[in-house]
């Protein structure tokens, strides 16, 4: 049971790490895509 929990925990951490990494790299693109209204304020 512990191995399953550790495995799930590792997968969750890896998933968040990959998401955070891609968001850091595509910061400007994400802002333009998601918040089209706030781009005028930020730019």
mmCIF file as gemmi writes it, N, C-alpha and C atoms, coordinates in Angstrom:
data_model
loop_
_atom_site.group_PDB
_atom_site.id
_atom_site.type_symbol
_atom_site.label_atom_id
_atom_site.label_alt_id
_atom_site.label_comp_id
_atom_site.label_asym_id
_atom_site.label_entity_id
_atom_site.label_seq_id
_atom_site.pdbx_PDB_ins_code
_atom_site.Cartn_x
_atom_site.Cartn_y
_atom_site.Cartn_z
_atom_site.occupancy
_atom_site.B_iso_or_equiv
_atom_site.pdbx_formal_charge
_atom_site.auth_seq_id
_atom_site.auth_asym_id
_atom_site.pdbx_PDB_model_num
ATOM 1 N N . UNK Axp A 1 ? 0.832 -1.21 0 1 0 ? 1 A 1
ATOM 2 C CA . UNK Axp A 1 ? 0 0 0 1 0 ? 1 A 1
ATOM 3 C C . UNK Axp A 1 ? 0.866 1.26 0 1 0 ? 1 A 1
ATOM 4 N N . UNK Axp A 2 ? 1.961 1.218 0.76 1 0 ? 2 A 1
ATOM 5 C CA . UNK Axp A 2 ? 2.837 2.397 0.807 1 0 ? 2 A 1
ATOM 6 C C . UNK Axp A 2 ? 3.449 2.68 -0.553 1 0 ? 2 A 1
ATOM 7 N N . UNK Axp A 3 ? 3.818 1.627 -1.285 1 0 ? 3 A 1
ATOM 8 C CA . UNK Axp A 3 ? 4.429 1.828 -2.606 1 0 ? 3 A 1
ATOM 9 C C . UNK Axp A 3 ? 3.45 2.512 -3.548 1 0 ? 3 A 1
ATOM 10 N N . UNK Axp A 4 ? 2.173 2.155 -3.46 1 0 ? 4 A 1
ATOM 11 C CA . UNK Axp A 4 ? 1.164 2.775 -4.328 1 0 ? 4 A 1
ATOM 12 C C . UNK Axp A 4 ? 1.045 4.256 -4.003 1 0 ? 4 A 1
ATOM 13 N N . UNK Axp A 5 ? 1 4.588 -2.706 1 0 ? 5 A 1
ATOM 14 C CA . UNK Axp A 5 ? 0.885 5.991 -2.299 1 0 ? 5 A 1
ATOM 15 C C . UNK Axp A 5 ? 2.107 6.782 -2.739 1 0 ? 5 A 1
ATOM 16 N N . UNK Axp A 6 ? 3.29 6.208 -2.547 1 0 ? 6 A 1
ATOM 17 C CA . UNK Axp A 6 ? 4.524 6.892 -2.956 1 0 ? 6 A 1
ATOM 18 C C . UNK Axp A 6 ? 4.528 7.098 -4.47 1 0 ? 6 A 1
ATOM 19 N N . UNK Axp A 7 ? 4.077 6.096 -5.217 1 0 ? 7 A 1
ATOM 20 C CA . UNK Axp A 7 ? 4.028 6.211 -6.672 1 0 ? 7 A 1
ATOM 21 C C . UNK Axp A 7 ? 3.077 7.311 -7.115 1 0 ? 7 A 1
ATOM 22 N N . UNK Axp A 8 ? 1.886 7.345 -6.514 1 0 ? 8 A 1
ATOM 23 C CA . UNK Axp A 8 ? 0.928 8.399 -6.849 1 0 ? 8 A 1
ATOM 24 C C . UNK Axp A 8 ? 1.491 9.769 -6.508 1 0 ? 8 A 1
ATOM 25 N N . UNK Axp A 9 ? 2.123 9.868 -5.346 1 0 ? 9 A 1
ATOM 26 C CA . UNK Axp A 9 ? 2.71 11.137 -4.908 1 0 ? 9 A 1
ATOM 27 C C . UNK Axp A 9 ? 3.766 11.607 -5.898 1 0 ? 9 A 1
ATOM 28 N N . UNK Axp A 10 ? 4.615 10.669 -6.348 1 0 ? 10 A 1
ATOM 29 C CA . UNK Axp A 10 ? 5.67 11.017 -7.306 1 0 ? 10 A 1
ATOM 30 C C . UNK Axp A 10 ? 5.062 11.484 -8.63 1 0 ? 10 A 1
ATOM 31 N N . UNK Axp A 11 ? 4.006 10.804 -9.085 1 0 ? 11 A 1
ATOM 32 C CA . UNK Axp A 11 ? 3.361 11.186 -10.349 1 0 ? 11 A 1
ATOM 33 C C . UNK Axp A 11 ? 2.763 12.582 -10.231 1 0 ? 11 A 1
ATOM 34 N N . UNK Axp A 12 ? 2.127 12.865 -9.089 1 0 ? 12 A 1
ATOM 35 C CA . UNK Axp A 12 ? 1.52 14.191 -8.893 1 0 ? 12 A 1
ATOM 36 C C . UNK Axp A 12 ? 2.596 15.265 -8.902 1 0 ? 12 A 1
ATOM 37 N N . UNK Axp A 13 ? 3.703 15.013 -8.184 1 0 ? 13 A 1
ATOM 38 C CA . UNK Axp A 13 ? 4.796 15.998 -8.131 1 0 ? 13 A 1
ATOM 39 C C . UNK Axp A 13 ? 5.37 16.213 -9.527 1 0 ? 13 A 1
ATOM 40 N N . UNK Axp A 14 ? 5.585 15.127 -10.268 1 0 ? 14 A 1
ATOM 41 C CA . UNK Axp A 14 ? 6.119 15.245 -11.629 1 0 ? 14 A 1
ATOM 42 C C . UNK Axp A 14 ? 5.155 16.028 -12.516 1 0 ? 14 A 1
ATOM 43 N N . UNK Axp A 15 ? 3.871 15.739 -12.392 1 0 ? 15 A 1
ATOM 44 C CA . UNK Axp A 15 ? 2.876 16.447 -13.198 1 0 ? 15 A 1
ATOM 45 C C . UNK Axp A 15 ? 2.899 17.936 -12.928 1 0 ? 15 A 1
ATOM 46 N N . UNK Axp A 16 ? 2.917 18.312 -11.638 1 0 ? 16 A 1
ATOM 47 C CA . UNK Axp A 16 ? 2.959 19.735 -11.299 1 0 ? 16 A 1
ATOM 48 C C . UNK Axp A 16 ? 4.267 20.362 -11.756 1 0 ? 16 A 1
ATOM 49 N N . UNK Axp A 17 ? 5.361 19.615 -11.648 1 0 ? 17 A 1
ATOM 50 C CA . UNK Axp A 17 ? 6.657 20.138 -12.084 1 0 ? 17 A 1
ATOM 51 C C . UNK Axp A 17 ? 6.664 20.435 -13.57 1 0 ? 17 A 1
ATOM 52 N N . UNK Axp A 18 ? 6.103 19.507 -14.364 1 0 ? 18 A 1
ATOM 53 C CA . UNK Axp A 18 ? 6.064 19.708 -15.815 1 0 ? 18 A 1
ATOM 54 C C . UNK Axp A 18 ? 5.147 20.884 -16.149 1 0 ? 18 A 1
ATOM 55 N N . UNK Axp A 19 ? 3.993 20.966 -15.478 1 0 ? 19 A 1
ATOM 56 C CA . UNK Axp A 19 ? 3.065 22.07 -15.731 1 0 ? 19 A 1
ATOM 57 C C . UNK Axp A 19 ? 3.717 23.401 -15.388 1 0 ? 19 A 1
ATOM 58 N N . UNK Axp A 20 ? 4.37 23.467 -14.233 1 0 ? 20 A 1
ATOM 59 C CA . UNK Axp A 20 ? 5.038 24.701 -13.824 1 0 ? 20 A 1
ATOM 60 C C . UNK Axp A 20 ? 6.136 25.085 -14.783 1 0 ? 20 A 1
ATOM 61 N N . UNK Axp A 21 ? 6.877 24.091 -15.257 1 0 ? 21 A 1
ATOM 62 C CA . UNK Axp A 21 ? 7.983 24.356 -16.189 1 0 ? 21 A 1
ATOM 63 C C . UNK Axp A 21 ? 7.463 24.925 -17.507 1 0 ? 21 A 1
ATOM 64 N N . UNK Axp A 22 ? 6.408 24.304 -18.043 1 0 ? 22 A 1
ATOM 65 C CA . UNK Axp A 22 ? 5.867 24.786 -19.314 1 0 ? 22 A 1
ATOM 66 C C . UNK Axp A 22 ? 5.234 26.162 -19.14 1 0 ? 22 A 1
ATOM 67 N N . UNK Axp A 23 ? 4.601 26.416 -17.991 1 0 ? 23 A 1
ATOM 68 C CA . UNK Axp A 23 ? 3.988 27.725 -17.772 1 0 ? 23 A 1
ATOM 69 C C . UNK Axp A 23 ? 5.053 28.802 -17.66 1 0 ? 23 A 1
ATOM 70 N N . UNK Axp A 24 ? 6.185 28.48 -17.032 1 0 ? 24 A 1
ATOM 71 C CA . UNK Axp A 24 ? 7.273 29.448 -16.934 1 0 ? 24 A 1
ATOM 72 C C . UNK Axp A 24 ? 7.826 29.77 -18.32 1 0 ? 24 A 1
ATOM 73 N N . UNK Axp A 25 ? 7.948 28.761 -19.175 1 0 ? 25 A 1
ATOM 74 C CA . UNK Axp A 25 ? 8.509 28.97 -20.51 1 0 ? 25 A 1
ATOM 75 C C . UNK Axp A 25 ? 7.528 29.694 -21.428 1 0 ? 25 A 1
ATOM 76 N N . UNK Axp A 26 ? 6.248 29.399 -21.304 1 0 ? 26 A 1
ATOM 77 C CA . UNK Axp A 26 ? 5.243 29.995 -22.195 1 0 ? 26 A 1
ATOM 78 C C . UNK Axp A 26 ? 4.436 31.062 -21.468 1 0 ? 26 A 1
ATOM 79 N N . UNK Axp A 27 ? 5.11 31.838 -20.611 1 0 ? 27 A 1
ATOM 80 C CA . UNK Axp A 27 ? 4.401 32.81 -19.787 1 0 ? 27 A 1
ATOM 81 C C . UNK Axp A 27 ? 3.654 33.82 -20.646 1 0 ? 27 A 1
ATOM 82 N N . UNK Axp A 28 ? 4.344 34.424 -21.608 1 0 ? 28 A 1
ATOM 83 C CA . UNK Axp A 28 ? 3.72 35.469 -22.419 1 0 ? 28 A 1
ATOM 84 C C . UNK Axp A 28 ? 2.594 34.886 -23.263 1 0 ? 28 A 1
ATOM 85 N N . UNK Axp A 29 ? 2.8 33.696 -23.827 1 0 ? 29 A 1
ATOM 86 C CA . UNK Axp A 29 ? 1.767 33.081 -24.658 1 0 ? 29 A 1
ATOM 87 C C . UNK Axp A 29 ? 0.528 32.766 -23.833 1 0 ? 29 A 1
ATOM 88 N N . UNK Axp A 30 ? 0.727 32.268 -22.617 1 0 ? 30 A 1
ATOM 89 C CA . UNK Axp A 30 ? -0.416 31.905 -21.789 1 0 ? 30 A 1
ATOM 90 C C . UNK Axp A 30 ? -1.217 33.144 -21.407 1 0 ? 30 A 1
ATOM 91 N N . UNK Axp A 31 ? -0.504 34.234 -21.104 1 0 ? 31 A 1
ATOM 92 C CA . UNK Axp A 31 ? -1.207 35.465 -20.736 1 0 ? 31 A 1
ATOM 93 C C . UNK Axp A 31 ? -2.065 35.931 -21.911 1 0 ? 31 A 1
ATOM 94 N N . UNK Axp A 32 ? -1.495 35.89 -23.114 1 0 ? 32 A 1
ATOM 95 C CA . UNK Axp A 32 ? -2.232 36.347 -24.299 1 0 ? 32 A 1
ATOM 96 C C . UNK Axp A 32 ? -3.441 35.449 -24.538 1 0 ? 32 A 1
ATOM 97 N N . UNK Axp A 33 ? -3.254 34.129 -24.402 1 0 ? 33 A 1
ATOM 98 C CA . UNK Axp A 33 ? -4.34 33.198 -24.703 1 0 ? 33 A 1
ATOM 99 C C . UNK Axp A 33 ? -5.445 33.259 -23.652 1 0 ? 33 A 1
ATOM 100 N N . UNK Axp A 34 ? -5.06 33.253 -22.364 1 0 ? 34 A 1
ATOM 101 C CA . UNK Axp A 34 ? -6.061 33.112 -21.317 1 0 ? 34 A 1
ATOM 102 C C . UNK Axp A 34 ? -6.696 34.453 -20.949 1 0 ? 34 A 1
ATOM 103 N N . UNK Axp A 35 ? -5.872 35.492 -20.753 1 0 ? 35 A 1
ATOM 104 C CA . UNK Axp A 35 ? -6.383 36.773 -20.267 1 0 ? 35 A 1
ATOM 105 C C . UNK Axp A 35 ? -6.191 37.837 -21.335 1 0 ? 35 A 1
ATOM 106 N N . UNK Axp A 36 ? -7.023 37.797 -22.359 1 0 ? 36 A 1
ATOM 107 C CA . UNK Axp A 36 ? -6.857 38.743 -23.459 1 0 ? 36 A 1
ATOM 108 C C . UNK Axp A 36 ? -7.147 40.168 -23 1 0 ? 36 A 1
ATOM 109 N N . UNK Axp A 37 ? -7.986 40.324 -21.97 1 0 ? 37 A 1
ATOM 110 C CA . UNK Axp A 37 ? -8.322 41.666 -21.494 1 0 ? 37 A 1
ATOM 111 C C . UNK Axp A 37 ? -7.184 42.256 -20.675 1 0 ? 37 A 1
ATOM 112 N N . UNK Axp A 38 ? -6.541 41.44 -19.857 1 0 ? 38 A 1
ATOM 113 C CA . UNK Axp A 38 ? -5.504 41.961 -18.966 1 0 ? 38 A 1
ATOM 114 C C . UNK Axp A 38 ? -4.189 42.206 -19.699 1 0 ? 38 A 1
ATOM 115 N N . UNK Axp A 39 ? -4.054 41.702 -20.939 1 0 ? 39 A 1
ATOM 116 C CA . UNK Axp A 39 ? -2.804 41.927 -21.668 1 0 ? 39 A 1
ATOM 117 C C . UNK Axp A 39 ? -2.63 43.409 -21.963 1 0 ? 39 A 1
ATOM 118 N N . UNK Axp A 40 ? -3.728 44.097 -22.241 1 0 ? 40 A 1
ATOM 119 C CA . UNK Axp A 40 ? -3.623 45.528 -22.542 1 0 ? 40 A 1
ATOM 120 C C . UNK Axp A 40 ? -3.089 46.274 -21.325 1 0 ? 40 A 1
ATOM 121 N N . UNK Axp A 41 ? -3.497 45.846 -20.122 1 0 ? 41 A 1
ATOM 122 C CA . UNK Axp A 41 ? -3.017 46.489 -18.896 1 0 ? 41 A 1
ATOM 123 C C . UNK Axp A 41 ? -1.547 46.145 -18.675 1 0 ? 41 A 1
ATOM 124 N N . UNK Axp A 42 ? -1.189 44.865 -18.861 1 0 ? 42 A 1
ATOM 125 C CA . UNK Axp A 42 ? 0.183 44.436 -18.58 1 0 ? 42 A 1
ATOM 126 C C . UNK Axp A 42 ? 1.151 44.968 -19.628 1 0 ? 42 A 1
ATOM 127 N N . UNK Axp A 43 ? 0.707 45.046 -20.892 1 0 ? 43 A 1
ATOM 128 C CA . UNK Axp A 43 ? 1.59 45.533 -21.944 1 0 ? 43 A 1
ATOM 129 C C . UNK Axp A 43 ? 1.415 47.032 -22.077 1 0 ? 43 A 1
